[in-house]
Amino acid sequence: MHTHEHHPISNVSLTRLGSASLHSLLLTAVSPKLKTYISPSPSHSHSSRSPTPTFPSRFDNDYSSFTYASFAHHSALMLSFLFAAFIVLSCYSLSLNAASKEEPVQSASSSQQSQPQSQHKIVGISQIVEHPALDAVRTSMLESLKDNGYEEGKNLTVIYENAQGNIGTSSQIATKLLSSNMDVGVAISTPSAQTLFYTAQKQGSHIPIVFTAVTDPVAAKLISDTYPITGVTDEPHLEGLMEIMNKMLPNLKTLGLMYNPAEANSVSTIARLKKMLDARGIQAVEVTVNKSSDVAQAMQSIVGKVDALYFPQDNTMVSAIETVASVAQHSSPTLPVILPIFTSDTTLIKRGILAAVGFDYIDIGKTTGQVVAQILNGKEARSIAIQTPKNLKAVVNKTLAKKLGLPIPTDLKYSKVQVIE
């Protein structure tokens, strides 16, 4: 019979848990024999001391190496295993609870990020002067913006400033608009575009600028590889102009050219036209004005010296259109002389102009609104190509043509003809 050496449970090191295999623990936990031999004797069930387990000899025969110490060891391992499992499960449960509590916050955050930002926008408008063409551009642009989802008074604030033909005032307007937190700055006319663009660069601003009714953005230095600027041109179709002048005045020998040399758009147009006139053997007579008050004297100086007069989309000339028409039709109180006047602004026909070939400024305004809407929707201004109108038209003042005894063309190569009374 084997002698069993008894060891107190307290002497068993629980640090051996790491070396025990899970298989051994499970085997010990489910062994019927182990259950039998750790059961206390009924006679000692009410003892204040824990009974000492006794093991019959047949247990020794089956498990010759099983001693009380080994039993205690395995029991301790089992308890440690169960305790460790309890800790792991508790931690896992706590992590799930924490995750479930955090989830609504993350969802709210994601929801906030997915919601679109406020659609209320601010558009600043700088216009050099009030006259029919530029006013038509502004009005049509705002209508176009409405068609594209931006309506003034609802989700759009419009800051409109007019310089009344004064370049200094235009510069002040540019400074004001750039400090207004506008989303897009719109400059109607070349001078307004130049002052707004120059001021923006000087201030280091990066507010997108859309110019419109600008004849030659290259000559006006409105092209940039770094600044967010684009726009819509109204470059005169001079081939169409020459065509209608040839149809109505086939014997044209001299053409007066009146403009403000301070306006880059006018200088560019006049330079192109002079080359075309020279190629056709037509003499150009230039008369320049610096301000609208100079127009009356300039008109009087040219009447009787030329067969006809042309002026481009010159803001100085257009702002004094009544003076131009009055002098042209009433240059002499005793001998009324009607000087035929051509221009590239079709909106001026009803104000004493004989004929004009140009683009519809309502169409220009519509296109401008579309460009502005794209930028308000997040598109980069530099990625939008400069737009050129497509619909060219010729408009003839029937009343003046009749007074002058001039034919009204009906078939032109470059444009359709519109006749007004």
C-alpha positions as CSV (number, residue, x, y, z in Angstrom):
1,M,0.0,0.0,0.0
2,H,1.3,3.3,-1.0
3,T,1.9,6.0,1.5
4,H,0.4,9.4,0.6
5,E,2.1,12.6,1.6
6,H,-0.4,15.3,2.4
7,H,0.3,18.9,1.5
8,P,-1.7,21.9,2.6
9,I,-3.6,23.6,-0.1
10,S,-2.0,26.9,0.7
11,N,1.3,25.5,-0.4
12,V,0.1,25.0,-3.9
13,S,1.3,27.7,-6.2
14,L,-1.3,29.1,-8.5
15,T,1.3,30.5,-10.8
16,R,1.4,27.1,-12.4
17,L,-1.9,27.9,-14.1
18,G,-0.1,28.9,-17.2
19,S,1.6,25.5,-17.5
20,A,-1.6,23.5,-17.1
21,S,-3.4,22.4,-20.3
22,L,-7.0,23.1,-20.8
23,H,-7.5,19.5,-21.7
24,S,-6.3,18.4,-18.2
25,L,-8.6,20.8,-16.4
26,L,-11.6,19.7,-18.3
27,L,-10.7,16.0,-17.6
28,T,-10.4,16.7,-13.9
29,A,-13.7,18.7,-13.8
30,V,-15.8,15.9,-15.3
31,S,-14.2,12.8,-13.8
32,P,-16.8,10.8,-11.9
33,K,-14.2,9.4,-9.6
34,L,-13.0,12.8,-8.7
35,K,-16.6,13.8,-7.8
36,T,-16.9,10.7,-5.6
37,Y,-13.7,11.3,-3.6
38,I,-14.2,14.9,-2.8
39,S,-17.6,14.4,-1.4
40,P,-17.6,14.9,2.4
41,S,-18.7,12.1,4.8
42,P,-22.3,12.5,6.0
43,S,-21.2,12.1,9.6
44,H,-19.0,15.2,9.3
45,S,-21.5,17.3,7.3
46,H,-22.2,19.6,10.3
47,S,-18.6,19.9,11.5
48,S,-17.1,23.3,11.9
49,R,-13.9,22.1,10.1
50,S,-13.7,21.0,6.6
51,P,-13.5,17.2,6.4
52,T,-10.3,15.6,5.2
53,P,-11.0,13.7,2.0
54,T,-10.1,10.0,2.2
55,F,-9.3,7.9,-0.8
56,P,-9.7,4.1,-0.9
57,S,-6.9,2.0,-2.2
58,R,-8.6,1.3,-5.5
59,F,-8.3,5.0,-6.3
60,D,-4.5,4.6,-5.9
61,N,-4.6,1.6,-8.2
62,D,-6.3,3.6,-10.9
63,Y,-4.4,6.8,-10.4
64,S,-1.2,5.7,-8.8
65,S,0.3,9.2,-9.1
66,F,-2.8,11.0,-7.7
67,T,-2.0,12.4,-4.3
68,Y,-3.8,14.9,-2.2
69,A,-1.4,17.6,-3.3
70,S,-2.1,16.9,-6.9
71,F,-5.8,17.0,-6.2
72,A,-5.4,20.3,-4.5
73,H,-3.2,21.5,-7.4
74,H,-5.8,20.6,-10.0
75,S,-8.6,22.0,-8.0
76,A,-6.8,25.3,-7.7
77,L,-6.1,25.3,-11.4
78,M,-9.8,24.7,-12.1
79,L,-10.9,27.5,-9.8
80,S,-8.3,29.9,-11.3
81,F,-9.4,28.9,-14.8
82,L,-13.1,29.7,-13.9
83,F,-12.1,32.9,-12.3
84,A,-10.1,34.0,-15.3
85,A,-12.9,33.1,-17.6
86,F,-15.3,35.1,-15.5
87,I,-13.0,38.1,-15.7
88,V,-12.7,37.8,-19.5
89,L,-16.4,37.5,-20.0
90,S,-17.0,40.5,-17.7
91,C,-14.6,42.6,-19.6
92,Y,-16.1,41.6,-22.9
93,S,-19.6,42.4,-21.6
94,L,-18.4,45.8,-20.4
95,S,-16.8,46.6,-23.8
96,L,-20.1,45.7,-25.6
97,N,-22.1,48.0,-23.3
98,A,-19.6,50.8,-23.9
99,A,-19.8,50.3,-27.6
100,S,-23.5,50.3,-27.6
101,K,-23.5,53.6,-25.7
102,E,-21.0,55.2,-28.0
103,E,-22.7,54.1,-31.2
104,P,-25.5,56.7,-31.1
105,V,-22.9,59.5,-30.7
106,Q,-21.0,58.2,-33.7
107,S,-24.2,57.9,-35.8
108,A,-25.2,61.5,-34.8
109,S,-21.8,62.7,-35.8
110,S,-22.0,60.9,-39.1
111,S,-25.5,62.3,-39.7
112,Q,-24.2,65.8,-39.1
113,Q,-21.4,65.3,-41.6
114,S,-23.7,63.9,-44.2
115,Q,-26.2,66.8,-44.0
116,P,-25.5,69.6,-46.6
117,Q,-24.3,72.9,-45.5
118,S,-26.6,75.9,-45.5
119,Q,-27.5,76.8,-49.1
120,H,-27.8,80.5,-48.3
121,K,-25.3,82.4,-50.5
122,I,-24.1,85.9,-51.0
123,V,-23.3,87.4,-54.4
124,G,-21.7,90.8,-54.8
125,I,-22.3,92.8,-58.0
126,S,-20.1,95.6,-59.2
127,Q,-21.4,97.5,-62.2
128,I,-19.6,100.5,-63.7
129,V,-22.6,102.4,-64.9
130,E,-26.3,102.1,-65.6
131,H,-27.2,101.6,-69.2
132,P,-29.5,99.1,-71.0
133,A,-27.0,96.5,-71.9
134,L,-25.4,96.1,-68.5
135,D,-28.8,96.4,-66.8
136,A,-30.0,93.6,-69.0
137,V,-27.0,91.4,-68.0
138,R,-27.7,91.9,-64.3
139,T,-31.4,91.3,-64.5
140,S,-31.0,88.2,-66.7
141,M,-28.3,86.9,-64.5
142,L,-30.5,87.0,-61.4
143,E,-33.3,85.3,-63.3
144,S,-30.8,82.6,-64.4
145,L,-29.7,82.1,-60.8
146,K,-33.3,81.7,-59.7
147,D,-33.8,79.1,-62.4
148,N,-30.7,77.3,-61.0
149,G,-32.0,77.3,-57.4
150,Y,-30.8,80.6,-56.0
151,E,-33.5,83.2,-55.4
152,E,-32.8,86.6,-53.9
153,G,-34.7,87.0,-50.6
154,K,-34.9,83.3,-50.0
155,N,-31.5,81.5,-50.1
156,L,-29.6,84.3,-51.9
157,T,-28.4,87.7,-50.7
158,V,-27.4,90.2,-53.5
159,I,-25.2,93.1,-52.8
160,Y,-25.4,95.5,-55.8
161,E,-23.2,98.5,-56.2
162,N,-23.0,100.9,-59.2
163,A,-20.0,103.2,-59.7
164,Q,-21.9,105.7,-61.9
165,G,-19.1,105.7,-64.4
166,N,-16.4,106.7,-61.8
167,I,-13.3,104.4,-61.7
168,G,-12.4,105.7,-58.2
169,T,-15.9,104.7,-57.0
170,S,-15.5,101.4,-58.7
171,S,-12.3,100.7,-56.6
172,Q,-14.1,101.6,-53.4
173,I,-16.9,99.2,-54.4
174,A,-14.4,96.5,-54.9
175,T,-13.0,97.0,-51.4
176,K,-16.5,97.0,-49.9
177,L,-17.6,93.8,-51.7
178,L,-14.4,91.9,-50.8
179,S,-15.0,92.6,-47.1
180,S,-18.6,91.5,-47.2
181,N,-18.0,87.7,-46.9
182,M,-19.6,87.2,-50.4
183,D,-19.3,83.8,-52.0
184,V,-18.9,85.1,-55.5
185,G,-18.1,88.5,-56.9
186,V,-19.7,89.5,-60.2
187,A,-18.2,92.3,-62.2
188,I,-20.3,93.7,-65.0
189,S,-18.1,95.5,-67.6
190,T,-14.4,95.6,-68.1
191,P,-13.6,98.5,-65.7
192,S,-15.5,96.9,-62.9
193,A,-13.8,93.6,-63.5
194,Q,-10.4,95.2,-63.5
195,T,-10.9,97.1,-60.2
196,L,-12.4,94.0,-58.5
197,F,-9.7,91.7,-59.7
198,Y,-6.8,94.1,-58.9
199,T,-8.2,94.8,-55.4
200,A,-8.7,91.2,-54.7
201,Q,-5.1,90.4,-55.6
202,K,-3.8,93.3,-53.6
203,Q,-5.7,92.2,-50.6
204,G,-4.7,88.5,-51.0
205,S,-8.3,87.5,-51.4
206,H,-9.3,84.2,-53.0
207,I,-13.0,85.0,-53.4
208,P,-14.1,83.7,-56.9
209,I,-14.7,86.4,-59.5
210,V,-17.0,86.1,-62.5
211,F,-16.7,88.9,-65.0
212,T,-19.3,89.6,-67.7
213,A,-19.8,91.9,-70.6
214,V,-16.1,92.1,-71.0
215,T,-14.8,92.5,-74.5
216,D,-11.3,91.3,-74.3
217,P,-10.3,89.6,-71.0
218,V,-6.7,89.1,-72.3
219,A,-6.1,92.7,-73.1
220,A,-7.8,93.7,-69.8
221,K,-5.4,91.3,-68.0
222,L,-8.2,89.3,-66.4
223,I,-6.7,85.9,-67.1
224,S,-4.9,84.1,-64.2
225,D,-3.5,80.6,-63.6
226,T,-3.7,81.0,-59.9
227,Y,-6.7,83.2,-59.0
228,P,-10.2,81.8,-59.2
229,I,-11.6,84.0,-62.0
230,T,-13.6,83.3,-65.1
231,G,-16.5,84.9,-67.0
232,V,-18.4,85.7,-70.1
233,T,-17.3,87.9,-73.0
234,D,-19.2,90.2,-75.3
235,E,-16.4,90.6,-77.9
236,P,-17.8,92.4,-80.9
237,H,-18.3,90.4,-84.1
238,L,-16.6,92.9,-86.4
239,E,-17.0,90.7,-89.5
240,G,-20.7,90.9,-89.0
241,L,-20.4,94.7,-88.4
242,M,-18.5,95.2,-91.7
243,E,-21.0,93.1,-93.5
244,I,-24.1,95.2,-92.5
245,M,-22.2,98.5,-93.1
246,N,-21.3,97.3,-96.6
247,K,-24.9,96.4,-97.3
248,M,-26.4,99.7,-96.1
249,L,-23.5,102.0,-97.1
250,P,-21.8,100.4,-100.1
251,N,-20.0,103.7,-100.8
252,L,-18.6,104.2,-97.3
253,K,-15.3,106.0,-97.5
254,T,-14.7,107.4,-94.0
255,L,-15.8,106.0,-90.7
256,G,-15.5,108.0,-87.4
257,L,-14.3,106.0,-84.4
258,M,-15.2,107.5,-81.0
259,Y,-14.2,105.9,-77.7
260,N,-12.5,106.4,-74.3
261,P,-8.8,105.3,-74.6
262,A,-8.8,104.5,-70.8
263,E,-11.2,101.5,-71.5
264,A,-9.1,98.5,-72.5
265,N,-12.1,96.9,-74.1
266,S,-12.6,99.8,-76.5
267,V,-8.9,100.1,-77.3
268,S,-8.8,96.4,-78.3
269,T,-11.9,96.7,-80.5
270,I,-10.8,99.8,-82.3
271,A,-7.4,98.3,-83.0
272,R,-9.0,95.3,-84.7
273,L,-11.5,97.4,-86.6
274,K,-8.8,99.7,-88.0
275,K,-7.0,96.8,-89.5
276,M,-10.2,95.7,-91.2
277,L,-11.0,99.2,-92.5
278,D,-7.5,99.6,-93.9
279,A,-7.8,96.3,-95.7
280,R,-11.0,97.6,-97.4
281,G,-9.6,101.0,-98.2
282,I,-11.9,102.9,-95.7
283,Q,-10.4,105.8,-93.8
284,A,-10.7,105.7,-90.0
285,V,-11.1,109.0,-88.2
286,E,-10.5,108.6,-84.4
287,V,-12.0,110.9,-81.8
288,T,-11.4,110.1,-78.1
289,V,-13.3,111.2,-75.0
290,N,-12.2,110.9,-71.4
291,K,-15.5,111.4,-69.7
292,S,-19.2,111.6,-70.7
293,S,-19.2,115.4,-70.6
294,D,-16.7,115.4,-73.4
295,V,-19.0,113.6,-75.8
296,A,-21.1,116.5,-77.0
297,Q,-18.1,118.5,-78.2
298,A,-16.5,115.5,-79.7
299,M,-19.7,114.7,-81.7
300,Q,-19.9,118.2,-83.0
301,S,-16.3,118.1,-84.1
302,I,-16.8,115.0,-86.3
303,V,-20.2,115.7,-87.9
304,G,-19.8,116.5,-91.6
305,K,-16.3,115.0,-91.7
306,V,-17.2,111.3,-91.9
307,D,-19.8,109.2,-93.7
308,A,-20.8,107.3,-90.6
309,L,-19.8,106.8,-86.9
310,Y,-19.0,103.7,-84.9
311,F,-18.4,103.3,-81.2
312,P,-17.8,100.0,-79.4
313,Q,-19.2,98.8,-76.1
314,D,-17.7,101.8,-74.5
315,N,-19.2,102.7,-71.1
316,T,-18.4,106.4,-71.5
317,M,-20.1,106.6,-74.8
318,V,-23.1,104.5,-73.8
319,S,-23.7,106.6,-70.7
320,A,-24.0,109.6,-73.0
321,I,-26.0,108.0,-75.7
322,E,-28.8,110.6,-75.6
323,T,-26.2,113.3,-76.4
324,V,-24.7,111.2,-79.2
325,A,-28.1,110.7,-80.8
326,S,-29.2,114.3,-80.4
327,V,-26.1,115.7,-82.0
328,A,-26.2,113.2,-84.8
329,Q,-29.7,114.0,-85.7
330,H,-29.8,117.8,-85.0
331,S,-26.3,119.0,-85.7
332,S,-27.6,122.1,-87.5
333,P,-30.8,124.0,-86.6
334,T,-31.3,125.1,-90.2
335,L,-30.0,122.1,-92.0
336,P,-30.7,118.9,-90.0
337,V,-28.0,116.3,-90.7
338,I,-28.5,112.7,-89.7
339,L,-25.2,110.9,-89.1
340,P,-25.6,107.2,-89.5
341,I,-24.3,105.5,-86.3
342,F,-23.3,101.9,-85.9
343,T,-22.4,100.0,-82.8
344,S,-22.1,96.5,-81.3
345,D,-24.7,97.0,-78.6
346,T,-28.1,95.9,-80.0
347,T,-30.0,97.4,-77.0
348,L,-29.3,100.9,-78.2
349,I,-31.2,100.8,-81.5
350,K,-34.3,102.4,-80.0
351,R,-32.2,105.3,-78.7
352,G,-31.2,106.8,-82.0
353,I,-28.7,104.2,-83.4
354,L,-29.1,103.2,-87.1
355,A,-27.9,99.6,-86.8
356,A,-26.0,97.3,-84.5
357,V,-24.5,93.8,-84.8
358,G,-23.9,92.0,-81.6
359,F,-24.8,89.4,-79.0
360,D,-28.0,89.5,-77.0
361,Y,-27.2,90.8,-73.5
362,I,-30.1,88.9,-72.1
363,D,-28.3,85.7,-73.3
364,I,-25.0,87.0,-71.9
365,G,-26.7,87.5,-68.5
366,K,-28.3,84.0,-68.6
367,T,-24.9,82.4,-69.3
368,T,-23.4,84.5,-66.5
369,G,-26.0,83.2,-64.1
370,Q,-25.2,79.6,-65.0
371,V,-21.5,80.2,-64.4
372,V,-22.2,81.8,-61.0
373,A,-24.5,78.9,-60.0
374,Q,-21.8,76.4,-60.8
375,I,-19.4,78.1,-58.5
376,L,-22.0,78.4,-55.7
377,N,-22.6,74.7,-56.1
378,G,-18.9,74.1,-55.4
379,K,-17.2,74.0,-58.7
380,E,-13.8,75.6,-59.0
381,A,-13.9,78.9,-61.0
382,R,-10.6,78.2,-62.8
383,S,-12.0,74.9,-64.1
384,I,-14.8,76.8,-65.9
385,A,-13.8,78.0,-69.4
386,I,-14.5,81.6,-70.4
387,Q,-17.8,81.6,-72.2
388,T,-18.6,83.3,-75.5
389,P,-22.2,83.9,-76.6
390,K,-23.5,82.0,-79.6
391,N,-26.5,83.9,-80.9
392,L,-25.4,86.9,-83.0
393,K,-28.0,89.2,-84.3
394,A,-28.3,92.4,-86.4
395,V,-30.9,95.0,-85.4
396,V,-31.9,97.9,-87.7
397,N,-33.8,101.0,-86.9
398,K,-36.4,101.2,-89.7
399,T,-37.4,104.8,-89.0
400,L,-33.8,106.1,-89.3
401,A,-33.1,103.9,-92.3
402,K,-36.1,105.4,-94.1
403,K,-35.1,109.0,-93.3
404,L,-31.6,108.3,-94.6
405,G,-32.9,106.5,-97.7
406,L,-30.8,103.4,-96.9
407,P,-31.7,99.9,-97.8
408,I,-32.5,97.4,-95.0
409,P,-30.6,94.1,-95.6
410,T,-32.7,90.9,-95.3
411,D,-30.0,88.3,-95.8
412,L,-26.8,88.4,-93.9
413,K,-24.1,85.7,-93.6
414,Y,-23.2,86.2,-90.0
415,S,-26.5,87.1,-88.3
416,K,-30.2,87.2,-88.6
417,V,-31.8,90.6,-89.1
418,Q,-34.3,92.2,-86.8
419,V,-36.1,95.3,-87.8
420,I,-37.6,97.7,-85.3
421,E,-39.6,100.8,-85.8
